[in-house]
Amino acid sequence: DTAVSQTPKYLVTQMGNDKSIKCEQNLGHDTMYWYKQDSKKFLKIMFSYNNKELIINETVPNRFSPKSPDKAHLNLHINSLELGDSAVYFCASSQDRTHKADFGPGTRLTVT
Amino acid sequence: DQQVKQNSPSLSVQEGRISILNCDYTNSMFDYFLWYKKYPAEGPTFLISISSIKDKNEDGRFTVFLNKSAKHLSLHIVPSQPGDSAVYFCAAIFQGAQKLVFGQGTRLTINP
């Protein structure tokens, strides 16, 4: 009965590879997000989708591409991984324009 | 350009005493503020929030105070318990936007 789930929890990969992180929420929320927590622990938004439509796209490299097949899923695909992509990526969801977001447990990505 | 700042990276408090976590913001357009709590290897969880039309909101042991003129908010936890040991993130949002802007977090340690 997990509200927001992400897979995998840990991801170790080499530079140049392509990888995906999956996110699913069973809360019936309309809006989903991807946040990145870097080595300095800042949590920063990357993308936001509302009803499968991209509404926020912060200054994120083109190598990052979110995909929302339906309202309950928001996946993150990363091409040509770089060392600086190492971080914890959090998926989150919220109900429309309410302010309280529910976060997933995070995916720790390590690029070697 | 950090619009939400938590200047204390860590705080240590004795069990039973009051914990006070502080947060400053620079954007006067923010109209809603939230506190999130995060345990290691988990995603942030919503704790308490406050609208800019209020100056105080209380929920059990947790109280958030907002001083709009000073662009400052604080979270009071009383009495502090060992289970409160976590990283606390302050976040802000302004109407029309669907993204939370986070501070860098304060690690609270409650000592028995």
Interface residues (C-beta under 8 A of the other chain):
Chain A: V4 T31 Y33 K40 K41 F42 L43 K44 I45 S48 N50 I55 I56 E58 F90 A92 S94 R97 H99 K100 A101 D102 F103 G104 P105 G106
Chain B: Q2 Y32 L34 Y36 A41 E42 G43 P44 T45 F46 S49 V87 F89 I93 Q98 K99 L100 V101 F102 Q104 G105
